[in-house]
Amino acid sequence: MDDLLIARTLFGTTMGVHIIYATLGIGIPLMILIAELMYQKTKDRDYAIMANRWTKGFAVLLGVAIPTGTIAGVQLSLLWPGFMEVVGKVIALPFQIEIYAFFLEALFMSIYVYAADRLSPAMRILSVFLVFVGAAASGILITNVHAFEGTPAGFRIENGEFVDVDPWAAFFNPSFFVTGGHVAVSAFMTGAFVIASIAAFKMWKERKINRAYRFHQKALMLGLVVGGIFSIATSLNGHESAQLLHEYQPEKLAAAEGLFETQRYAPLAIGGFTDRETQEVKWAIEIPWALSFLAGDRFDTEVKGLNDYPEELWPPLFVHTLFNAMVGIGTMLIFLSMIGFAIRHIFKKEQFPRWLMVLFISAGPLSILAIEFGWIFACTGRQPWVIYRVLKTEEVVTTATNLGTLFIFFIIIYIILMVATVLVLRYYFRRHPIEKELDIEKN
């Protein structure tokens, strides 16, 4: 394994771990905010308990997100010094503003955790709202650097030097709003479905309808409703993302759909895998004309194929599988939330079928898996470029060797952090079962 591949694998693993904590760090504050608003509106203490318990879990996740994010920042400098030179000259602005977003989140998180019972209802909501704003802003700002890599703007290269640098033009690059929006709504979706999964698991264990069962049922329905809304928002935003790819990164869109020949009325390939030799997507289900419509809102939109570009500039063809897995999970989650809402609120059923409960339990892990697939697709689909059509990944990698040892060292750290996260959450919530809190409220 060469050093470039090790460097990419190491940084990809780091981001794969960090993205879990970062995504939940954006999504769960929204759920806490909604629970607080529900409590203030209905005066149902169950929602106040939800907000309190979710905040405790969020605090643990935030505690791990900070070191994994710090590691990612350090690795950017260690592994990709050539890229960080570009960051320093052109796109440093998101990193600088993100410091203030994190400060906002941490400050009001401390206020909410330690002084919630002494705050007025308005100040409780304001505190959680600012935690939510800070968390979402942090994710969007950091992701903006990724957006810049795909749609670079705000500079020119002349004789190997960066000239006419405009930091704000780089900041508001063509894909800033769509990419930032996608990160936000997909994180809100994931946070909601993780909450729904935990509630469904607790209901599964409870089995009989009692006080605890009804508490978890409220949490489940809140997660399904919020998750369903943002699943739809994610799919709509994904349509805009596809149009951006069509305009700015056409070979990435072609790789995502296994399209080799440029054509109008291009079909959308669902499933299957891309065969480089035969230049087709084997065992796929094709929807006629759908890719052209996805790319340009017209069935006769011309979609560029991979054969229009040198093969050495093709993204890895397995991104088709990643793209399909991401879209497939998102579609399933939309229908799952609709089914759950219909059974509970339209048909007025108190209990869900066991097979449906299994799907509810799987919704959280699947939504995290979709985030991972989407992140890998976004970054791998841009290869071989680190800054699209400006700078190749191989041109910015470190010249240091023995990266394999560093890789093993960091893998050990990630295993320790993830195991510690599970153990701490498990220990805390076993020491503070919901039955105890409900009895306190009852008394």
C-alpha positions, -999 to 999 in steps of 0.1 A, spaced: 0 0 0 16 33 -11 18 63 12 -9 82 -8 -34 54 -2 -25 51 34 -28 89 39 -63 88 23 -73 58 43 -61 73 76 -78 106 70 -110 88 57 -111 67 88 -107 97 110 -136 115 93 -157 83 93 -154 82 131 -158 120 136 -188 123 112 -208 101 136 -203 124 165 -205 155 144 -238 145 128 -254 136 161 -240 167 176 -260 187 150 -292 165 150 -297 159 187 -298 196 198 -328 201 174 -346 172 191 -338 188 225 -352 221 213 -384 205 200 -389 186 232 -385 219 252 -410 236 229 -434 207 233 -431 209 270 -438 247 271 -468 242 248 -484 211 264 -470 213 300 -465 175 296 -435 168 319 -425 138 297 -411 162 271 -390 180 298 -376 146 309 -368 138 273 -350 171 268 -330 165 300 -320 129 292 -311 137 256 -290 166 268 -270 142 291 -264 119 261 -255 149 239 -229 161 264 -211 127 262 -211 127 224 -199 163 224 -170 153 247 -158 128 222 -166 149 191 -141 175 203 -110 152 203 -119 135 171 -124 169 154 -91 180 168 -74 149 154 -89 156 120 -76 192 121 -41 180 131 -41 153 103 -50 179 77 -17 196 85 3 164 89 -10 145 59 -20 172 35 4 202 38 -1 212 2 -38 215 7 -34 235 39 -13 260 20 -43 266 -2 -66 268 29 -44 294 44 -43 316 13 -79 312 0 -104 293 22 -94 300 58 -125 320 65 -149 290 74 -123 277 99 -120 311 116 -158 317 119 -163 281 131 -144 290 163 -171 314 172 -199 290 164 -183 264 186 -179 290 214 -216 298 211 -226 261 213 -203 253 243 -212 284 263 -250 280 261 -246 242 265 -230 248 298 -257 273 308 -285 248 299 -269 218 315 -260 235 348 -287 261 352 -318 248 333 -339 245 365 -331 281 375 -339 296 341 -372 310 330 -390 291 302 -380 317 276 -344 315 286 -344 277 286 -356 278 250 -332 305 241 -303 286 255 -311 254 237 -318 274 205 -283 289 206 -268 255 212 -287 243 181 -275 273 161 -239 269 171 -239 232 164 -255 236 130 -233 265 121 -201 246 130 -211 217 107 -221 239 78 -189 260 81 -165 231 82 -184 214 53 -180 246 33 -143 237 28 -155 204 12 -179 225 -10 -150 247 -20 -130 216 -30 -157 206 -55 -166 240 -68 -135 262 -62 -139 300 -65 -124 332 -54 -89 329 -68 -68 324 -99 -35 306 -104 -9 325 -123 26 311 -127 20 286 -99 9 314 -75 -26 322 -61 -36 356 -73 -68 378 -71 -78 360 -39 -113 369 -27 -120 350 6 -157 358 5 -161 346 -31 -144 314 -20 -167 312 11 -198 316 -10 -187 292 -37 -214 278 -61 -222 248 -39 -221 264 -5 -258 267 2 -267 233 -13 -239 214 4 -244 232 37 -281 225 35 -276 189 28 -253 184 58 -278 202 81 -310 184 70 -294 150 69 -280 155 104 -314 166 117 -328 134 101 -302 112 116 -305 127 151 -343 121 150 -341 85 138 -314 77 164 -338 89 191 -366 69 175 -344 38 174 -336 40 211 -373 46 220 -384 17 198 -358 -6 215 -371 4 249 -407 -3 238 -396 -36 225 -381 -46 259 -411 -32 278 -437 -50 257 -467 -42 280 -484 -8 279 -474 10 310 -461 45 321 -426 39 307 -440 24 274 -461 55 268 -431 78 275 -410 60 250 -439 59 225 -440 97 226 -403 99 220 -406 74 191 -434 94 174 -415 126 179 -384 110 163 -404 95 134 -422 128 126 -391 149 127 -370 123 109 -396 119 82 -398 156 76 -361 160 72 -358 128 52 -380 144 26 -360 176 29 -328 156 23 -342 140 -8 -353 174 -22 -319 188 -14 -303 157 -31 -320 167 -63 -304 201 -62 -270 184 -54 -274 162 -85 -280 194 -106 -248 209 -92 -229 178 -101 -243 180 -136 -231 216 -140 -198 215 -121 -186 179 -117 -202 159 -146 -178 129 -144 -188 125 -107 -225 123 -117 -216 99 -145 -197 76 -121 -226 78 -96 -250 64 -123 -225 43 -142 -231 63 -174 -203 59 -199 -218 75 -231 -230 111 -233 -267 111 -241 -300 128 -239 -329 110 -223 -304 93 -200 -318 65 -178 -314 63 -140 -297 31 -129 -310 17 -96 -290 -10 -79 -264 -33 -96 -227 -26 -99 -206 -8 -125 -186 -31 -148 -156 -12 -162 -149 -38 -189 -184 -40 -204 -191 -3 -195 -226 -11 -181 -243 -14 -148 -250 -50 -143 -283 -62 -127 -295 -26 -124 -331 -15 -128 -332 14 -153 -358 42 -152 -359 57 -187 -351 94 -190 -350 98 -152 -313 108 -150 -317 136 -176 -347 149 -156 -327 147 -123 -298 166 -139 -317 194 -156 -355 191 -149 -360 182 -186 -361 147 -201 -340 158 -230 -311 172 -208 -278 160 -222 -258 141 -195 -221 137 -200 -207 102 -199 -174 90 -185 -159 83 -220 -158 120 -226 -129 122 -201 -95 105 -198 -98 73 -178 -72 85 -153 -96 113 -143 -125 89 -136 -137 87 -101 -137 51 -86 -166 33 -102 -178 18 -69 -193 52 -60 -224 40 -79 -230 15 -51 -224 40 -24 -248 65 -40 -275 39 -44 -271 27 -8 -275 62 5 -306 70 -16 -321 36 -9 -318 41 29 -332 76 27 -362 64 7 -369 36 32 -368 60 61 -394 83 44 -418 54 41 -410 40 75 -419 74 92 -451 76 71 -462 41 81 -455 47 118 -474 80 117 -504 64 100 -506 34 123 -504 56 155 -524 87 145 -547 77 117 -555 41 127 -551 49 164 -532 17 172 -516 16 206 -489 -10 196 -470 -16 164 -464 -50 148 -432 -67 159 -417 -66 124 -423 -29 122 -406 -24 156 -375 -41 142 -374 -16 114 -378 13 138 -349 -1 158 -328 -3 127 -337 32 115 -310 50 136 -281 27 126 -292 28 90 -294 66 89 -258 68 103 -248 43 76 -264 65 50 -243 95 63 -212 74 60 -220 63 25 -228 99 15 -196 113 29 -174 86 12 -193 92 -20 -188 129 -18 -151 127 -11 -141 97 -32 -163 108 -61 -141 139 -64 -109 119 -69 -83 122 -83 -87 159 -74 -84 175 -39 -95 208 -55 -115 199 -86 -96 205 -118 -71 227 -99 -50 205 -77 -47 167 -75 -46 147 -43 -12 132 -51 2 167 -54 -6 178 -18 1 146 2 29 146 28 64 133 19 67 117 53 70 79 54 60 52 79 24 63 78 13 27 84 25 29 120 6 62 125 -25 46 110 -24 17 135 -19 41 164 -50 62 155 -71 31 149 -64 21 185 -74 56 197 -107 55 178 -115 20 191 -109 33 227 -130 64 222 -159 46 206 -159 18 233 -157 45 260 -186 63 245 -208 32 247 -197 23 282 -202 58 296 -237 62 281 -246 27 292 -233 33 328 -251 67 331 -285 56 318 -284 24 339 -277 44 370 -306 68 360 -334 46 345 -364 63 331 -387 46 356 -369 64 384 -375 98 368 -411 90 360 -417 80 396 -401 112 408 -424 132 385 -454 111 397 -446 118 434 
